[in-house]
Amino acid sequence: MTDSRVRPFAGRDGLDLAYRETGEGRPLVLLHGFAATARQWLDHGPAAVLAAQGNRVILPDLRGHGDSARPHDPARYPPDVLADDGLALIDRLGLDDYDLGGYSLGARIMLRMLVRGARPARAIVAGQGLAAVSSAANGGTNRRVLTALANGDSIDPGSPDAEAAHWITHLGGDPRALLQVLNSLIATPGLALRQIQTPALIVAGDQDHAHASAEALAVVLPNARFTRVPGDHWSAFTRPELATAITAFLAGRSREPKP
């Protein structure tokens, strides 16, 4: 079954949020990246392949993104609120035996969920590295570009900032909401990461230089394996090798935790 219509759920603070589903079988919750939406998993990512392999693929729109509410009020973005929302969705759906994954920002949030008590059977950390996960989110290019878009400031044509602004605009991002999303992100220190016992796949593009510390993340997590797929941060998400790596991981037996 393919049924990707928008479905509502409420965040723990009552905010109206949304998710989609495709496929039937074992629940697999996948979180999208910054300024993206759940639809990207369906239109460009591996959701269809994973559904065809017998998974009920559950795809939320993060707060401030897609069909979920995008308030501008900073009070609606307290620290770690995206992890709160992910945990609320798992509770709302009554998930017990399930798998959990994320790409880029989604992977960062998924790790926060694990630290805070989510207990999936397996975890997929894609397009993310140790350096970003264990540091506070200063936003860098994203914050600079979003601030310019929100204020109506000019951006130099042909610059990296202009390219980032193009994609944020193309994806329908709300600059003011996305700035608040950045403000809500918190670090997950190495000590907390070392407490995560969930078997995990760490996967990143071989040209994803911004997340070159993905392999280091696999070393810190006690029960993780690392694999590379072709592509940079954006193109790796669309490559069939990502779907193949995730499918193989979900189909295989989990390793015993590292001593």
Stockholm file with secondary structure:
# STOCKHOLM 1.0

chainA/1-259         MTDSRVRPFAGRDGLDLAYRETGEGRPLVLLHGFAATARQWLDHGPAAVLAAQGNRVILPDLRGHGDSARPHDPARYPPDVLADDGLALIDRLGLDDYDLGGYSLGARIMLRMLVRGARPARAIVAGQGLAAVSSAANGGTNRRVLTALANGDSIDPGSPDAEAAHWITHLGGDPRALLQVLNSLIATPGLALRQIQTPALIVAGDQDHAHASAEALAVVLPNARFTRVPGDHWSAFTRPELATAITAFLAGRSREPKP
#=GR chainA/1-259 SS CCCCCCEEEECTTCCEEEEEEECCSEEEEEECCTTCCHHHHHHTSSHHHHHHTTEEEEEEECTTSTTSCCCCCGGGCCTTHHHHHHHHHHHHHTCCSCEEEEETHHHHHHHHHHHTTCCCSCEEEESCCHHHHTSCCCCHHHHHHHHHHHHTCCCCTTSHHHHHHHHHHHTTCCHHHHHHHHHHCCCCCHHHHTTCCSCEEEEEETTCGGGTTHHHHHHHSTTEEEEEESSCTTHHHHSHHHHHHHHHHHHSCCCCCCC
#=GC SS_cons         CCCCCCEEEECTTCCEEEEEEECCSEEEEEECCTTCCHHHHHHTSSHHHHHHTTEEEEEEECTTSTTSCCCCCGGGCCTTHHHHHHHHHHHHHTCCSCEEEEETHHHHHHHHHHHTTCCCSCEEEESCCHHHHTSCCCCHHHHHHHHHHHHTCCCCTTSHHHHHHHHHHHTTCCHHHHHHHHHHCCCCCHHHHTTCCSCEEEEEETTCGGGTTHHHHHHHSTTEEEEEESSCTTHHHHSHHHHHHHHHHHHSCCCCCCC
//
